[in-house]
Amino acid sequence: MKKFFYAMLCLVAVGVFGACNDEEEAEVLTFKVPLSEYDAPKEGGIKVIGFSTSTDWTAVVDYAIPTAEADEWLTISPQSGKAGHHYLTLDLLENGGYDDRIATITITSGSETKVLTVNQTTLPVQNFDSTVYNIGGQGGIVEIKLETNRAYSVTIDSLYASWLSEVTDKASSLENYSIFIKVEPTPMLVARSGFVTITEIDDEGNPADLSQMIEISQAGGEDVGYYIIEGVNSGCTTPSVVMNADGSMDAFYLYTTGSQNGDIQTHVNGSTHSPWDLHDGPIAQHMVMTTAWSGLKLTNGAGCTWSNDTPTDNGYGGVMTVKLYMWDTDYSTTVAADPVYSNTVYYNDNQQDIELIGSSKFAAGDYLVELSSDKVHSGVWYIPENANGTVEGYDNYMNGGKTNNVAKWQFSYIGSSRGGISGAAYKTSKDGGKTWGDQKTIFTLNDDWVSNYSPSDMAVTKGSKYYYATFDKAGDQNICLARSENPYGPYMMWNGTDEAWKQWGSSTVWKNVSAVSLVEHKGTMRVYYLQGYDLMTQTATATDDMWPANMFKATKCYTFDETLGSALAIDAKYHADKDAIVITYIQNNEMYTISATDGVSFSANEPECVIPYMYPNAAKPRYVVSSDGTVKSGEQFVTYSQSKGMYLKVME
């Protein structure tokens, strides 16, 4: 009897189901994982597998060859969940070795298990034009062509019927057929794909041996948003963003600096040198410091300073003023601002090494150091440009103009046994977040900071008077607090004494919590943090300068579901359009909120899904606040970290 072919669709889609849609509650769920094997490309990347369960589920990764934690090459997210339709995100590192590698993902739901085998070779996976069809995020019609003189049928699994459907099938001849699949527009931000398996059947309609898998890949949809910091290896934490009264934005975050150690000379020693009288104008140098530093001085023996004046009553004939600035755009703009450090140095003619900043320590950043003097015949020796004394990477200035003449500068990088020091920094955008300026250091979380802190995160918000920064000391869940009337400092730290706000010597304000979120509203300072899965709140009078010491006892105001996992992180803001405190958090790459008009009664409100589709590995969402510390109605923004960097999303 004549044999026939039929086509059966087994679609494995990449993306995220709309978990906040309740319209499918009546559906009878089954434990279904359509794909049992995935051949991953050598380059790694993101792959998302669709599945469904009828009960709570967990997923674990096992490697064919036992692998140390530092060498793990496959991570999955999420790792557990409730009954329903889900997508499992596979994040694979590049296979840079010479051996193929294999891992299995075991999904357990009740007493049942499903196993997905992941193979990653050292060679690219072979793709055929006839077996892969690509389509844009806007959707459309995919035509799957096949040659056959057999009859066939098309089946689409209910798991994917929401975005794939058969339109019709047509025959152009007895042997050439086309299957037309309609692809709906995608709301997801990353690509998703499904697989059509065409299987031979016999006269009775039973599957035979011959089969071919066809892949339909749909590109991700569009999202309105911008990168503050792009790149997965940026070494930066999730930014906190404050919108200023003029519409510009400041993004505050931590970054990891290097751990270099030792003395650095920014000049080349030579036999030729010349005198410069600082009374005729200042001499300066622009220096980009890549890690914490100290010990700035003029060096090279007796040939670094000079003075022809008779010593004064203090025993010195020369005097100079040292000013340290944070670099801003150019020389004139930089010195128009207030210096972050200044010092007066006295010396005699041809005195040896001259210490300019003493024992003070400074964070990595972009600096200008300037020497000047009001006293005639107080000067320094410098190496003229024809002596080739300059070192690449440092710009020199004399009397405000750029020059290749260079003073005999030297400084010391401070190495760190902590594997790199986390510095506090910011970027500014003046066009609604589309582009961001250069990174600048918040200098005044400094001296004590670079010696004693290596925090894992920092959150910045605005109150009625102060900018507040909360951070842990060393990733140890001991949260410290700093404040400043200026967004870029100086930040004064709470140190728990009668002189509570100082530039150094901070003490822990909240113990054994992962992060703290502050909200100032109507004269009350509200504090929110997690203890396990319990949302806790404390309040104090905002006008009380000692409010960290005078907070009321913590109150539990909500309990999160433990299935959210240990990575659960919250942020709190006052939303003017809701007249409520709003808490944000991530669940399965979706952002949810709970709110309370009294700042406490969150249990009376069901979680609301406000961003149903986010980029992979989304974490730590934070609403942008205005200059008065509130989230305004109208256009709103949310920042979060994700696989490709630090992202600012425009809320629709």
C-alpha positions as CSV (number, residue, x, y, z in Angstrom):
1,M,0.0,0.0,0.0
2,K,1.0,3.5,-0.7
3,K,3.0,5.1,2.2
4,F,2.3,8.7,3.3
5,F,4.1,11.4,5.2
6,Y,2.7,13.6,7.9
7,A,4.2,16.6,9.8
8,M,4.0,16.8,13.5
9,L,5.1,20.1,15.3
10,C,7.2,19.8,18.5
11,L,8.0,23.4,19.3
12,V,10.5,24.5,21.9
13,A,10.3,28.3,22.2
14,V,12.9,30.7,23.5
15,G,11.5,33.4,25.8
16,V,9.3,33.9,28.9
17,F,5.7,32.9,29.3
18,G,3.3,35.7,30.5
19,A,3.3,34.3,34.1
20,C,1.2,37.2,35.2
21,N,-1.8,36.2,32.9
22,D,-4.5,34.4,34.8
23,E,-6.7,33.5,31.8
24,E,-5.5,29.9,31.5
25,E,-6.4,28.8,35.0
26,A,-8.9,26.2,33.7
27,E,-6.3,24.5,31.5
28,V,-5.4,20.9,32.5
29,L,-1.6,20.9,32.8
30,T,0.7,18.0,32.0
31,F,4.4,17.5,32.6
32,K,5.8,18.1,29.2
33,V,9.4,18.8,28.0
34,P,9.3,18.4,24.2
35,L,13.1,18.6,23.7
36,S,15.3,15.8,25.1
37,E,18.6,16.8,23.5
38,Y,20.3,20.2,22.6
39,D,23.5,20.5,20.6
40,A,25.0,23.8,21.8
41,P,27.4,25.9,19.7
42,K,31.0,26.2,20.6
43,E,30.6,29.9,21.3
44,G,28.0,29.3,24.1
45,G,25.2,31.8,24.6
46,I,21.6,31.9,25.7
47,K,19.0,29.1,24.9
48,V,15.5,29.0,26.3
49,I,13.5,25.8,26.5
50,G,9.7,25.8,27.0
51,F,8.0,23.2,29.2
52,S,5.0,22.7,31.5
53,T,4.3,21.0,34.8
54,S,1.2,20.0,36.8
55,T,2.9,20.4,40.2
56,D,5.8,22.3,41.8
57,W,9.1,21.6,40.0
58,T,12.9,21.8,40.4
59,A,15.7,21.7,37.9
60,V,19.4,20.7,38.5
61,V,22.5,20.5,36.3
62,D,24.8,17.4,36.4
63,Y,28.1,17.2,34.4
64,A,29.3,14.0,32.7
65,I,32.7,14.8,34.0
66,P,32.7,16.1,37.6
67,T,33.4,19.9,37.5
68,A,34.7,22.3,40.1
69,E,32.3,25.2,40.8
70,A,34.8,27.7,39.3
71,D,34.7,25.6,36.0
72,E,31.0,25.2,35.6
73,W,30.0,26.1,32.1
74,L,26.2,25.8,32.2
75,T,23.8,27.7,34.4
76,I,20.1,27.5,34.4
77,S,17.4,30.0,35.5
78,P,14.9,29.6,37.2
79,Q,15.7,26.5,39.2
80,S,12.3,25.9,40.6
81,G,8.7,27.1,40.3
82,K,5.0,26.4,40.6
83,A,2.8,24.4,38.3
84,G,2.2,26.0,34.9
85,H,3.9,26.9,31.6
86,H,7.5,27.9,32.0
87,Y,10.7,28.7,30.1
88,L,14.1,27.5,31.3
89,T,17.0,29.8,30.4
90,L,20.3,28.0,29.6
91,D,23.4,30.2,29.8
92,L,26.4,28.5,28.3
93,L,30.1,29.7,28.4
94,E,32.2,29.3,25.3
95,N,33.9,25.9,25.0
96,G,37.5,26.9,24.6
97,G,39.0,23.4,25.1
98,Y,39.6,20.5,22.7
99,D,37.2,18.0,24.1
100,D,33.4,17.8,23.7
101,R,31.5,18.3,27.0
102,I,28.1,17.0,28.1
103,A,25.7,17.9,30.9
104,T,22.2,16.9,31.8
105,I,19.4,19.0,33.1
106,T,17.0,17.0,35.2
107,I,13.6,18.5,35.7
108,T,11.6,16.9,38.6
109,S,7.8,17.5,39.0
110,G,6.2,15.3,41.7
111,S,7.4,11.7,41.2
112,E,8.2,12.3,37.5
113,T,11.5,13.4,35.9
114,K,12.5,14.7,32.5
115,V,16.1,14.8,31.3
116,L,17.5,17.2,28.7
117,T,21.0,16.4,27.5
118,V,23.2,19.3,26.5
119,N,26.1,18.6,24.2
120,Q,28.7,21.2,23.5
121,T,31.3,20.4,20.9
122,T,34.5,22.1,20.0
123,L,33.3,22.7,16.5
124,P,30.3,24.8,15.3
125,V,26.9,23.0,15.2
126,Q,26.0,22.3,11.5
127,N,22.8,24.0,10.3
128,F,21.0,23.5,7.0
129,D,19.1,26.2,5.1
130,S,16.3,23.7,4.6
131,T,15.9,23.0,8.3
132,V,16.1,26.5,9.9
133,Y,13.6,29.4,9.2
134,N,14.1,32.8,10.7
135,I,11.5,35.5,11.2
136,G,11.4,38.9,12.9
137,G,9.7,39.9,16.1
138,Q,6.7,41.3,14.3
139,G,5.7,37.8,13.2
140,G,4.4,36.7,9.8
141,I,4.1,33.5,7.7
142,V,6.8,30.8,7.6
143,E,6.7,28.5,4.6
144,I,8.1,25.1,5.3
145,K,8.9,23.4,2.0
146,L,9.1,19.6,1.5
147,E,9.2,17.3,-1.4
148,T,6.9,14.2,-1.2
149,N,4.3,12.2,-3.0
150,R,2.8,11.2,0.3
151,A,-0.1,12.7,2.3
152,Y,0.7,14.5,5.6
153,S,-0.9,16.1,8.6
154,V,0.3,19.0,10.8
155,T,0.0,19.0,14.6
156,I,0.9,21.9,16.8
157,D,1.4,21.2,20.5
158,S,-0.9,23.2,22.8
159,L,2.2,24.4,24.6
160,Y,3.0,26.7,21.7
161,A,-0.4,27.3,20.2
162,S,-0.5,30.9,21.6
163,W,2.1,32.0,19.0
164,L,2.2,29.4,16.3
165,S,-0.7,28.1,14.1
166,E,-1.2,26.5,10.7
167,V,-2.7,28.7,8.1
168,T,-3.2,26.2,5.2
169,D,-1.3,23.8,3.1
170,K,-0.9,23.9,-0.6
171,A,0.5,21.6,-3.3
172,S,2.2,23.1,-6.3
173,S,2.5,19.7,-7.9
174,L,2.0,16.1,-7.0
175,E,5.5,16.0,-5.4
176,N,6.1,19.5,-4.0
177,Y,4.2,20.7,-0.9
178,S,4.4,23.7,1.4
179,I,3.3,24.0,5.1
180,F,2.4,27.5,6.1
181,I,2.9,28.4,9.7
182,K,1.6,31.7,11.1
183,V,4.0,33.2,13.7
184,E,2.4,35.8,16.1
185,P,4.4,39.0,17.1
186,T,6.5,38.3,20.1
187,P,6.4,40.4,23.3
188,M,9.7,38.9,24.4
189,L,13.0,40.7,24.3
190,V,15.2,37.7,23.2
191,A,14.8,35.2,20.4
192,R,12.6,32.1,20.8
193,S,12.6,29.0,18.6
194,G,10.4,26.0,18.0
195,F,10.9,22.7,16.2
196,V,8.7,21.0,13.5
197,T,9.3,17.2,13.2
198,I,8.2,15.7,9.8
199,T,7.7,12.0,10.2
200,E,6.9,9.3,7.7
201,I,3.7,7.3,8.4
202,D,2.5,4.1,6.9
203,D,-0.9,3.4,5.4
204,E,-2.5,2.9,8.8
205,G,-1.2,6.3,10.0
206,N,1.5,4.9,12.3
207,P,4.9,6.6,12.5
208,A,7.6,5.0,10.4
209,D,11.4,5.4,10.6
210,L,12.1,8.5,8.5
211,S,11.9,11.9,10.3
212,Q,13.4,15.4,9.9
213,M,13.4,18.3,12.5
214,I,12.8,21.8,11.2
215,E,13.6,24.8,13.4
216,I,11.6,28.1,13.4
217,S,13.5,30.9,15.1
218,Q,11.9,34.2,15.9
219,A,13.9,37.3,16.8
220,G,13.2,39.2,20.0
221,G,10.8,42.1,20.1
222,E,11.6,45.7,20.6
223,D,12.0,47.4,24.0
224,V,12.4,51.1,24.8
225,G,15.5,51.4,26.9
226,Y,19.2,52.3,27.0
227,Y,22.4,50.9,28.5
228,I,24.0,52.9,31.3
229,I,27.0,50.4,31.3
230,E,27.1,47.8,28.6
231,G,29.1,44.5,28.9
232,V,28.7,41.5,31.2
233,N,32.3,42.0,32.5
234,S,31.9,45.7,33.4
235,G,32.5,44.9,37.1
236,C,29.8,47.4,38.1
237,T,26.7,46.9,40.3
238,T,23.2,47.8,39.5
239,P,22.9,51.7,39.3
240,S,20.6,53.8,41.4
241,V,19.4,56.8,39.3
242,V,18.2,60.2,40.4
243,M,16.6,62.6,37.9
244,N,17.6,66.2,38.6
245,A,15.3,69.2,38.4
246,D,16.7,70.1,34.9
247,G,15.9,66.6,33.6
248,S,19.4,65.3,33.6
249,M,20.1,61.9,35.3
250,D,22.8,60.7,37.6
251,A,23.5,57.0,37.9
252,F,25.3,55.8,41.0
253,Y,27.0,52.4,41.4
254,L,30.1,50.5,42.6
255,Y,32.9,49.4,40.3
256,T,35.9,47.1,40.9
257,T,39.3,48.7,40.6
258,G,42.6,46.9,40.0
259,S,45.0,45.7,42.7
260,Q,48.2,47.2,41.4
261,N,50.8,48.1,44.0
262,G,54.0,50.2,44.0
263,D,55.5,53.6,43.2
264,I,54.7,55.2,39.8
265,Q,56.8,58.1,38.3
266,T,55.0,60.2,35.7
267,H,58.2,61.6,34.3
268,V,61.4,60.2,32.7
269,N,64.6,61.1,34.6
270,G,67.2,63.0,32.6
271,S,70.2,65.3,33.1
272,T,68.4,68.4,31.8
273,H,66.0,70.3,34.0
274,S,64.8,73.8,34.4
275,P,63.3,76.0,37.2
276,W,59.7,77.1,37.2
277,D,58.6,79.9,39.5
278,L,55.1,79.1,40.8
279,H,54.5,82.8,41.3
280,D,54.4,83.1,37.5
281,G,51.6,80.5,37.3
282,P,50.6,77.0,38.5
283,I,52.0,73.7,37.2
284,A,49.6,70.8,37.1
285,Q,49.1,67.2,35.9
286,H,46.0,65.3,34.9
287,M,46.2,61.7,36.1
288,V,43.7,58.8,35.7
289,M,44.2,56.5,38.7
290,T,43.2,52.8,38.1
291,T,43.1,51.8,41.7
292,A,43.4,53.4,45.2
293,W,46.5,55.5,45.6
294,S,48.5,57.7,48.0
295,G,51.9,59.2,48.5
296,L,51.9,62.0,45.9
297,K,55.2,63.8,46.0
298,L,57.9,65.7,44.0
299,T,60.9,63.4,43.9
300,N,64.3,62.7,42.3
301,G,66.6,63.8,45.1
302,A,67.6,67.4,45.6
303,G,66.5,68.5,42.2
304,C,62.7,68.8,42.7
305,T,62.2,72.2,44.3
306,W,64.0,75.6,44.6
307,S,63.7,78.8,46.6
308,N,65.9,81.9,46.5
309,D,64.2,83.7,49.4
310,T,65.6,84.0,52.9
311,P,63.9,81.5,55.3
312,T,61.1,83.1,57.2
313,D,60.2,82.7,60.9
314,N,59.1,79.2,60.3
315,G,62.5,78.3,58.9
316,Y,61.5,77.8,55.3
317,G,62.1,79.9,52.2
318,G,59.5,78.4,49.9
319,V,55.8,77.7,50.1
320,M,53.3,76.2,47.7
321,T,49.7,75.3,47.7
322,V,48.6,71.8,46.6
323,K,45.1,71.4,45.2
324,L,43.6,68.1,44.1
325,Y,40.5,68.2,41.9
326,M,38.2,65.6,40.3
327,W,38.7,66.0,36.5
328,D,35.8,67.5,34.6
329,T,35.9,67.9,30.8
330,D,39.0,70.2,30.6
331,Y,41.5,72.1,32.7
332,S,39.5,75.4,33.1
333,T,36.3,73.6,34.0
334,T,38.1,71.4,36.5
335,V,39.8,74.2,38.5
336,A,36.6,76.3,38.5
337,A,35.1,73.7,40.9
338,D,36.1,73.4,44.6
339,P,39.1,71.1,45.2
340,V,38.5,67.9,47.0
341,Y,41.8,68.2,48.8
342,S,44.2,71.1,49.5
343,N,47.4,71.4,51.5
344,T,50.1,74.0,52.2
345,V,53.7,72.8,51.9
346,Y,56.8,74.6,53.2
347,Y,60.3,73.8,51.9
348,N,63.8,75.2,51.4
349,D,66.0,75.6,48.3
350,N,66.9,72.2,46.7
351,Q,65.1,70.3,49.5
352,Q,64.8,66.6,48.8
353,D,61.6,64.7,48.1
354,I,58.6,66.9,49.0
355,E,55.4,65.1,50.2
356,L,52.4,66.9,48.8
357,I,49.4,65.0,50.3
358,G,50.9,63.3,53.4
359,S,49.3,59.9,54.4
360,S,45.9,60.6,52.8
361,K,44.5,57.8,50.6
362,F,42.3,58.3,47.6
363,A,40.0,56.0,45.5
364,A,40.6,55.3,41.9
365,G,39.4,58.1,39.6
366,D,40.2,60.9,37.2
367,Y,42.2,63.6,39.0
368,L,44.1,66.9,38.4
369,V,46.8,67.9,40.9
370,E,47.9,71.6,40.8
371,L,50.8,73.5,42.5
372,S,50.7,77.2,42.9
373,S,52.3,79.9,45.1
374,D,51.7,83.6,45.9
375,K,55.3,84.0,47.0
376,V,58.0,85.1,44.5
377,H,60.8,82.6,44.0
378,S,58.9,79.6,45.3
379,G,59.2,77.0,42.5
380,V,59.9,73.5,41.2
381,W,62.3,71.9,38.8
382,Y,60.8,70.4,35.7
383,I,62.0,68.4,32.7
384,P,61.5,70.4,29.5
385,E,59.8,68.9,26.5
386,N,63.0,68.7,24.4
387,A,64.5,66.4,27.1
388,N,61.7,63.8,26.4
389,G,60.7,63.6,30.0
390,T,57.0,62.9,29.6
391,V,55.3,59.6,30.3
392,E,52.4,58.5,28.1
393,G,49.0,58.6,29.8
394,Y,49.6,61.8,31.8
395,D,48.7,65.3,30.6
396,N,50.7,68.3,31.9
397,Y,49.9,72.0,32.2
398,M,51.8,75.2,32.9
399,N,49.9,78.4,33.7
400,G,46.7,76.8,32.5
401,G,48.0,75.7,29.1
402,K,48.8,72.2,28.0
403,T,52.6,71.4,27.7
404,N,55.1,68.6,27.3
405,N,57.1,70.1,30.2
406,V,56.7,67.8,33.2
407,A,57.3,68.2,36.9
408,K,58.9,65.3,38.8
409,W,55.7,63.7,40.0
410,Q,55.5,60.4,41.8
411,F,52.6,58.6,43.6
412,S,52.0,55.1,45.0
413,Y,49.3,52.7,44.1
414,I,47.8,50.9,47.1
415,G,47.6,47.1,46.4
416,S,44.7,45.1,48.0
417,S,44.6,41.6,49.4
418,R,40.8,41.8,48.8
419,G,41.3,41.2,45.1
420,G,40.3,44.6,44.0
421,I,38.8,47.6,45.8
422,S,35.2,48.6,45.0
423,G,35.0,52.3,44.3
424,A,31.9,54.5,44.3
425,A,31.2,56.3,41.0
426,Y,28.5,57.9,38.9
427,K,27.7,58.8,35.3
428,T,25.4,61.6,34.0
429,S,23.0,61.6,31.1
430,K,21.5,64.9,29.7
431,D,19.3,63.4,27.1
432,G,16.8,61.2,29.0
433,G,19.2,58.2,29.4
434,K,20.0,57.7,25.7
435,T,23.7,58.5,26.2
436,W,25.9,58.6,29.3
437,G,29.0,60.6,30.1
438,D,32.3,59.3,31.4
439,Q,32.5,57.5,34.7
440,K,33.5,59.8,37.6
441,T,34.4,58.8,41.1
442,I,32.4,59.9,44.1
443,F,35.7,61.0,45.7
444,T,34.5,61.6,49.2
445,L,33.6,58.0,50.1
446,N,37.3,57.9,50.4
447,D,40.2,57.7,52.8
448,D,38.6,55.3,55.2
449,W,36.7,53.7,52.4
450,V,39.7,52.5,50.4
451,S,41.3,51.1,53.5
452,N,38.4,49.3,55.1
453,Y,35.6,48.6,52.6
454,S,35.0,46.2,49.7
455,P,31.2,46.4,49.4
456,S,29.1,44.2,47.0
457,D,26.4,46.7,46.3
458,M,25.4,50.3,46.9
459,A,21.9,52.0,46.7
460,V,21.5,55.8,46.4
461,T,18.3,57.7,46.8
462,K,17.2,61.3,47.4
463,G,15.4,62.7,50.4
464,S,14.1,66.2,51.0
465,K,17.6,67.5,51.8
466,Y,20.2,64.7,51.5
467,Y,21.3,62.1,49.0
468,Y,21.6,58.8,51.0
469,A,23.9,55.9,50.1
470,T,23.6,52.5,51.8
471,F,26.2,49.8,51.3
472,D,27.7,46.8,53.1
473,K,31.2,47.0,54.4
474,A,32.6,43.9,52.7
475,G,29.8,41.9,51.3
476,D,29.1,40.8,54.9
477,Q,25.5,41.9,55.3
478,N,26.5,44.7,57.7
479,I,24.9,47.8,56.1
480,C,26.5,51.3,56.5
481,L,25.0,54.7,55.7
482,A,26.3,57.9,54.2
483,R,24.7,61.1,53.2
484,S,25.5,64.3,51.3
485,E,23.7,67.5,50.3
486,N,25.5,67.3,46.9
487,P,25.0,64.2,44.7
488,Y,28.7,63.8,44.2
489,G,29.8,64.5,47.7
490,P,31.3,65.1,50.2
491,Y,29.5,62.1,51.7
492,M,29.6,61.9,55.5
493,M,29.2,58.5,57.1
494,W,27.2,57.6,60.1
495,N,29.6,56.3,62.8
496,G,27.2,55.9,65.7
497,T,28.9,58.5,68.0
498,D,27.7,61.8,69.3
499,E,29.4,63.3,66.2
500,A,27.4,60.9,64.1
501,W,28.1,62.0,60.6
502,K,31.8,62.0,59.7
503,Q,33.9,61.4,56.6
504,W,35.3,58.2,58.1
505,G,34.8,55.7,60.8
506,S,31.4,54.4,59.8
507,S,29.6,51.9,62.0
508,T,27.0,49.2,61.0
509,V,23.5,50.5,61.2
510,W,21.6,47.4,60.1
511,K,23.1,43.9,60.8
512,N,22.6,40.6,58.9
513,V,20.6,42.0,56.0
514,S,21.5,41.9,52.3
515,A,20.5,45.4,51.4
516,V,18.6,48.4,52.8
517,S,16.2,50.7,50.9
518,L,15.3,54.2,52.2
519,V,12.3,56.3,51.5
520,E,11.7,59.8,52.9
521,H,8.1,61.0,52.7
522,K,6.1,63.6,54.6
523,G,8.7,64.0,57.3
524,T,9.2,60.3,57.9
525,M,12.2,58.2,57.1
526,R,11.1,54.7,56.1
527,V,13.6,51.9,56.0
528,Y,12.9,48.5,54.2
529,Y,15.0,45.3,54.2
530,L,14.6,41.6,54.1
531,Q,15.2,39.2,57.0
532,G,15.0,35.8,55.2
533,Y,11.7,36.2,53.2
534,D,10.1,38.7,55.6
535,L,9.9,42.3,54.5
536,M,10.8,44.5,57.5
537,T,10.3,48.2,58.0
538,Q,11.5,50.8,60.5
539,T,10.6,54.5,60.7
540,A,12.2,57.6,62.2
541,T,11.6,61.3,62.1
542,A,13.4,62.6,59.0
543,T,14.3,66.0,60.5
544,D,16.0,64.3,63.5
545,D,19.7,64.5,62.6
546,M,20.3,61.4,64.7
547,W,17.6,59.4,63.1
548,P,19.7,56.3,62.5
549,A,20.0,56.0,66.3
550,N,16.3,56.8,67.0
551,M,14.5,54.4,64.6
552,F,11.4,52.6,65.9
553,K,11.5,48.8,66.4
554,A,11.4,46.8,63.1
555,T,8.0,45.6,62.0
556,K,7.2,42.7,59.6
557,C,4.9,44.0,56.9
558,Y,5.0,41.2,54.2
559,T,6.3,37.7,53.7
560,F,7.5,36.6,50.2
561,D,7.2,33.1,48.8
562,E,10.3,31.1,49.5
563,T,10.3,29.8,45.9
564,L,11.7,33.2,44.9
565,G,15.0,31.9,46.2
566,S,18.0,33.4,47.9
567,A,18.6,35.9,45.1
568,L,15.5,37.8,46.1
569,A,16.2,41.5,46.3
570,I,13.8,44.4,47.0
571,D,13.8,48.1,46.4
572,A,11.3,50.7,47.9
573,K,10.2,54.0,46.5
574,Y,7.3,56.4,47.1
575,H,5.1,56.7,43.9
576,A,3.2,59.9,43.7
577,D,0.7,58.6,41.2
578,K,-0.4,55.8,43.7
579,D,0.2,57.8,46.9
580,A,1.9,54.6,48.2
581,I,5.1,53.0,49.0
582,V,5.9,50.5,46.2
583,I,8.2,47.5,46.6
584,T,9.8,46.0,43.5
585,Y,11.3,42.6,43.0
586,I,12.1,40.0,40.2
587,Q,10.5,36.7,39.7
588,N,11.3,34.5,36.7
589,N,12.6,37.5,34.7
590,E,9.5,39.5,35.4
591,M,9.2,42.6,37.7
592,Y,6.5,42.6,40.3
593,T,5.4,45.2,42.7
594,I,3.4,45.3,46.0
595,S,2.2,48.6,47.4
596,A,0.8,50.1,50.6
597,T,-0.6,53.6,51.2
598,D,0.4,53.4,54.8
599,G,3.8,51.9,54.1
600,V,3.0,48.8,56.1
601,S,-0.1,47.0,54.9
602,F,1.4,45.3,51.9
603,S,-0.4,42.0,52.5
604,A,-3.7,43.6,51.5
605,N,-2.4,43.9,47.9
606,E,-1.7,41.1,45.5
607,P,1.6,41.3,43.6
608,E,1.2,43.1,40.3
609,C,3.3,42.2,37.3
610,V,4.5,45.5,35.8
611,I,7.2,44.2,33.4
612,P,6.3,40.8,32.1
613,Y,9.3,40.5,29.8
614,M,12.8,41.4,30.8
615,Y,16.3,40.6,29.4
616,P,17.8,37.3,30.7
617,N,19.2,37.2,34.2
618,A,17.4,40.4,35.2
619,A,18.1,41.4,38.8
620,K,17.7,44.2,41.4
621,P,15.2,46.5,39.7
622,R,15.1,50.1,40.9
623,Y,12.7,52.9,39.9
624,V,14.3,56.3,39.1
625,V,13.4,58.9,41.6
626,S,13.1,62.7,41.0
627,S,15.1,65.4,42.8
628,D,12.6,65.3,45.7
629,G,12.9,61.5,46.2
630,T,9.6,60.5,44.6
631,V,8.6,58.5,41.5
632,K,6.5,60.9,39.5
633,S,3.5,60.1,37.3
634,G,4.0,60.2,33.6
635,E,7.2,58.8,32.1
636,Q,8.9,56.5,34.5
637,F,12.2,54.6,34.3
638,V,13.5,51.4,35.9
639,T,17.1,50.3,36.1
640,Y,18.2,46.6,36.4
641,S,21.2,44.4,35.8
642,Q,21.0,41.8,33.1
643,S,23.1,39.5,30.9
644,K,24.4,42.4,28.6
645,G,25.0,45.1,31.2
646,M,23.2,47.7,33.3
647,Y,19.9,48.8,31.7
648,L,17.6,51.7,31.9
649,K,14.1,50.8,30.8
650,V,11.5,53.4,29.8
651,M,8.2,52.3,31.4
652,E,5.2,52.3,29.0
